Amino acid sequence: MSQPPVLCIGSALWDIIASASAPMQQGGDIAGQIRRQLGGVALNVALALARQGQQAILLSAIGNGPEGDALIEALELEGVDCRFIYRSDDPTDSYLAIENPNGDVFGAIADCASLELAGDHIFAPLLDGRLGTPSAPWPYRVVVDGNLPAALMQTLSSRVEFSDCQLNIVPASPGKASRLRAALTGGEVTLYVNLGEAEILCEATLPDAEIATHALLKLGAARAIVTDGPRMACFSDGTTIVTLTPPTTPAHSTTGAGDVFMAAHIAAGSDTATPETRLQAAIDAAARHITRKIS
């Protein structure tokens, strides 16, 4: 029997990734490769879920023009359900990043203006009967990324649309981590962050992922999963604590690795899965992602 679909809400855009041929310096102008690929946190999670055979429905704002049409066409070919995406008259959003030769991001700019402007239009399918109604809110897993407008993030814990779901939240970037603080004040929220984002949320220096999970539970999360690059990753729900260290692998590109990690952790959540097997599945998926050949 197939698992219920996962609802992925947030950014869906085109990534423009420049891979530098040598370590970047401020003001540098060097050779490299530039590629365009599907991007955005909610999109990446939905895409990774679909590739693992898990039904995924995407709620986002995508422009009406050719760029948006191409984005949706590519997603539908991968099996992502795009029927409920809000098509905006604004341009399709985009993300621009420069990566060092080791795959780490030197710097990036996320243009999520269309998503910000769309506001409550994104949630409309949950209220107009297409995906649910206030009397029958969405009952399955939901992924929400921090690219949503700050005002929407602040109301997540009180919105009737999410009153009966399994809510999973991810910041999208350190710059937007603080948006998640209000969403942790109510409900059963599972939080996925890296150590730097955890420090921003907790407004404290945290020495490792395990200590960070404890701090996030005190902040209101029901469950916290904290990663720290090649160092220890940790899951905690206040009762069970699991720590694992990723394998040492050569990285080609780290962009989207956290989204793949999250998707694998969610997809591994069967009734028989243990916290250890789920965290290991997520670590393994992220390792495969960063070591894959870049075309």
C-alpha positions as CSV (number, residue, x, y, z in Angstrom):
1,M,0.0,0.0,0.0
2,S,1.4,3.4,-1.0
3,Q,2.2,6.0,1.6
4,P,0.0,9.1,1.8
5,P,1.4,12.1,-0.2
6,V,3.7,14.6,1.4
7,L,2.7,18.2,0.9
8,C,5.8,20.4,0.2
9,I,5.2,24.2,0.6
10,G,7.7,26.9,-0.2
11,S,10.2,27.9,-2.9
12,A,10.3,26.4,-6.4
13,L,12.7,28.1,-8.8
14,W,15.6,27.8,-11.1
15,D,19.1,27.5,-9.6
16,I,22.0,29.1,-11.4
17,I,25.1,27.5,-10.0
18,A,28.7,28.6,-10.9
19,S,31.4,26.1,-10.0
20,A,34.7,27.9,-9.6
21,S,37.9,26.3,-10.9
22,A,39.9,27.6,-7.9
23,P,39.1,28.9,-4.4
24,M,37.2,32.2,-4.7
25,Q,38.3,35.5,-3.2
26,Q,36.3,38.6,-2.9
27,G,36.3,40.4,-6.2
28,G,37.8,37.5,-8.0
29,D,37.2,36.7,-11.7
30,I,38.1,33.2,-12.6
31,A,37.2,30.4,-14.9
32,G,34.5,27.8,-14.0
33,Q,31.3,26.1,-15.1
34,I,27.8,27.5,-14.9
35,R,24.7,25.3,-15.0
36,R,21.0,25.8,-14.5
37,Q,19.0,23.2,-12.5
38,L,15.8,22.8,-10.7
39,G,15.9,24.4,-7.2
40,G,14.2,25.8,-4.2
41,V,13.9,24.0,-0.9
42,A,10.3,22.8,-1.2
43,L,10.9,21.8,-4.8
44,N,14.1,19.9,-3.9
45,V,12.4,18.0,-1.2
46,A,9.4,17.1,-3.4
47,L,11.8,16.0,-6.2
48,A,13.9,13.8,-3.9
49,L,10.7,12.2,-2.5
50,A,9.3,11.5,-5.9
51,R,12.6,9.9,-7.0
52,Q,12.2,7.6,-4.1
53,G,8.7,6.6,-5.1
54,Q,7.0,8.7,-2.5
55,Q,4.0,10.8,-3.7
56,A,4.8,14.5,-3.3
57,I,2.5,17.5,-3.9
58,L,4.1,20.9,-4.4
59,L,2.5,24.2,-3.3
60,S,4.4,27.3,-4.4
61,A,4.2,30.3,-6.7
62,I,5.6,30.0,-10.2
63,G,5.4,32.5,-13.0
64,N,3.1,32.2,-16.0
65,G,5.9,32.8,-18.5
66,P,8.1,30.3,-20.4
67,E,10.5,29.9,-17.5
68,G,7.7,28.8,-15.2
69,D,6.2,26.5,-17.9
70,A,9.6,24.8,-18.3
71,L,10.0,24.4,-14.5
72,I,6.6,22.7,-14.1
73,E,7.2,20.5,-17.2
74,A,10.5,19.3,-15.8
75,L,8.9,18.6,-12.4
76,E,6.0,16.7,-13.8
77,L,8.4,14.5,-15.8
78,E,10.0,13.6,-12.5
79,G,6.6,12.7,-11.0
80,V,6.0,15.7,-8.8
81,D,2.3,16.7,-8.5
82,C,2.2,20.4,-9.7
83,R,-1.6,20.7,-10.1
84,F,-2.0,23.0,-7.1
85,I,0.8,25.5,-7.7
86,Y,-0.2,29.2,-7.8
87,R,0.7,30.6,-11.3
88,S,1.7,34.2,-10.8
89,D,2.0,37.1,-13.2
90,D,5.3,37.9,-11.6
91,P,8.6,36.4,-12.9
92,T,9.6,32.9,-11.8
93,D,12.0,33.0,-8.8
94,S,15.6,32.2,-9.1
95,Y,18.7,31.4,-7.0
96,L,22.3,32.3,-7.9
97,A,25.3,30.7,-6.1
98,I,29.0,30.4,-6.6
99,E,30.6,27.2,-5.3
100,N,34.3,26.7,-4.4
101,P,36.0,23.6,-5.9
102,N,35.3,21.6,-2.8
103,G,31.6,22.1,-3.3
104,D,31.0,24.6,-0.5
105,V,29.0,27.7,-1.3
106,F,31.2,30.9,-1.5
107,G,28.1,33.1,-1.7
108,A,24.5,33.1,-2.9
109,I,21.5,35.3,-3.6
110,A,17.9,33.9,-3.4
111,D,15.3,35.9,-5.4
112,C,12.0,34.7,-3.9
113,A,10.1,37.9,-4.7
114,S,7.2,36.0,-6.4
115,L,6.8,33.6,-3.5
116,E,6.8,36.6,-1.1
117,L,4.2,38.4,-3.1
118,A,1.9,35.4,-3.5
119,G,1.1,35.3,0.2
120,D,-2.0,33.3,1.1
121,H,-2.6,32.3,-2.6
122,I,-0.1,29.5,-1.9
123,F,-2.4,28.0,0.7
124,A,-5.6,28.3,-1.3
125,P,-5.9,24.6,-2.3
126,L,-6.0,23.7,1.4
127,L,-9.0,26.0,2.0
128,D,-11.1,25.8,-1.2
129,G,-11.8,22.0,-1.2
130,R,-9.1,20.9,-3.6
131,L,-6.8,19.5,-0.8
132,G,-8.8,20.1,2.3
133,T,-11.1,22.4,4.2
134,P,-11.1,24.0,7.7
135,S,-13.4,21.2,8.8
136,A,-11.1,18.6,7.4
137,P,-7.5,19.9,7.4
138,W,-4.7,18.1,5.7
139,P,-3.9,15.0,7.8
140,Y,-0.6,13.9,6.4
141,R,3.0,15.1,6.4
142,V,3.7,18.7,5.4
143,V,7.1,20.2,4.7
144,V,7.3,24.0,5.0
145,D,10.5,26.0,4.1
146,G,11.5,29.4,5.5
147,N,11.3,31.1,2.1
148,L,7.6,31.7,2.7
149,P,6.8,35.2,3.7
150,A,7.7,36.0,7.4
151,A,4.0,36.8,8.1
152,L,2.9,33.3,7.0
153,M,5.6,31.6,9.0
154,Q,4.5,33.4,12.1
155,T,1.0,32.1,11.8
156,L,1.8,28.4,11.0
157,S,1.2,27.1,14.5
158,S,-2.2,28.7,14.6
159,R,-3.5,28.0,11.1
160,V,-6.4,25.5,10.9
161,E,-5.0,24.1,7.7
162,F,-2.1,22.5,9.6
163,S,-4.0,21.6,12.8
164,D,-4.0,17.9,12.1
165,C,-0.8,17.3,10.1
166,Q,2.7,16.1,10.8
167,L,4.5,19.4,10.3
168,N,8.2,19.5,9.2
169,I,10.0,22.8,9.0
170,V,13.3,23.8,7.5
171,P,14.8,27.3,7.4
172,A,16.0,27.4,3.8
173,S,19.0,29.5,4.8
174,P,20.7,31.0,7.9
175,G,19.4,34.4,6.9
176,K,15.8,33.1,7.2
177,A,16.2,30.9,10.3
178,S,14.8,33.4,12.7
179,R,11.4,33.2,10.8
180,L,10.9,29.8,12.3
181,R,10.9,30.8,15.9
182,A,7.2,31.7,16.0
183,A,6.3,28.4,14.3
184,L,7.7,26.4,17.1
185,T,5.4,27.7,19.8
186,G,2.5,25.3,19.1
187,G,1.9,21.9,17.6
188,E,4.0,18.9,16.9
189,V,6.8,20.4,14.8
190,T,9.8,18.5,13.5
191,L,12.7,20.9,12.8
192,Y,15.5,20.3,10.3
193,V,18.5,22.7,10.6
194,N,22.2,22.9,10.4
195,L,24.3,23.9,13.4
196,G,24.6,27.6,12.2
197,E,20.9,27.9,11.8
198,A,20.3,26.3,15.2
199,E,22.6,29.0,16.7
200,I,20.6,31.7,15.1
201,L,17.3,30.3,16.3
202,C,18.5,29.8,19.8
203,E,20.5,33.1,19.9
204,A,23.4,31.2,21.4
205,T,26.7,29.5,20.5
206,L,26.2,25.8,20.4
207,P,29.3,23.5,20.3
208,D,27.8,20.6,18.5
209,A,24.7,19.1,17.0
210,E,23.6,17.1,20.1
211,I,23.6,20.2,22.3
212,A,21.8,22.1,19.6
213,T,19.0,19.5,19.5
214,H,18.4,20.0,23.3
215,A,18.3,23.7,22.8
216,L,15.8,23.5,20.0
217,L,13.5,21.2,22.0
218,K,13.5,23.8,24.8
219,L,12.6,26.4,22.2
220,G,9.4,24.4,21.3
221,A,10.3,21.8,18.7
222,A,8.8,18.4,19.3
223,R,11.7,16.8,17.4
224,A,15.0,18.3,16.1
225,I,17.4,17.0,13.5
226,V,20.7,19.0,13.4
227,T,23.5,18.5,10.9
228,D,27.0,20.0,10.9
229,G,28.6,19.3,7.5
230,P,31.1,16.4,7.8
231,R,30.7,16.4,11.6
232,M,28.2,14.7,13.9
233,A,24.5,14.8,13.0
234,C,21.9,14.3,15.7
235,F,18.2,13.5,16.1
236,S,16.3,14.0,19.4
237,D,12.7,14.0,20.5
238,G,13.4,14.5,24.1
239,T,13.4,10.8,24.9
240,T,15.5,9.2,22.1
241,I,18.9,10.7,21.1
242,V,20.8,9.4,18.1
243,T,24.1,10.8,16.9
244,L,25.9,9.6,13.7
245,T,28.9,10.9,11.8
246,P,28.8,11.2,8.0
247,P,31.4,9.3,5.9
248,T,34.4,11.2,4.6
249,T,33.6,11.9,1.0
250,P,34.9,14.2,-1.7
251,A,32.3,16.8,-2.4
252,H,31.5,18.1,-5.9
253,S,28.5,20.3,-4.9
254,T,26.8,20.9,-1.6
255,T,23.8,22.9,-3.0
256,G,20.6,21.1,-2.1
257,A,22.3,18.5,0.1
258,G,20.2,19.5,3.2
259,D,17.0,19.2,1.2
260,V,18.0,15.7,0.0
261,F,18.8,14.8,3.6
262,M,15.4,15.9,4.8
263,A,13.5,14.1,2.0
264,A,15.4,10.8,2.8
265,H,14.7,11.1,6.5
266,I,11.0,11.6,5.8
267,A,10.8,8.9,3.2
268,A,12.4,6.4,5.6
269,G,9.7,7.0,8.2
270,S,7.9,3.7,7.9
271,D,6.3,2.0,11.0
272,T,9.2,-0.3,11.3
273,A,12.0,2.3,10.9
274,T,14.1,3.2,13.9
275,P,15.5,6.7,14.6
276,E,19.0,5.2,13.8
277,T,18.0,3.8,10.4
278,R,16.2,7.0,9.4
279,L,19.1,9.2,10.3
280,Q,21.5,6.9,8.5
281,A,19.3,6.9,5.4
282,A,19.4,10.7,5.4
283,I,23.1,10.9,5.9
284,D,23.7,8.3,3.1
285,A,21.4,10.2,0.7
286,A,23.2,13.5,1.4
287,A,26.6,11.9,0.8
288,R,25.5,10.5,-2.5
289,H,24.2,13.9,-3.5
290,I,27.4,15.8,-2.8
291,T,29.6,13.3,-4.5
292,R,27.5,12.9,-7.6
293,K,29.1,13.9,-10.9
294,I,28.0,17.4,-12.1
295,S,27.1,17.5,-15.7
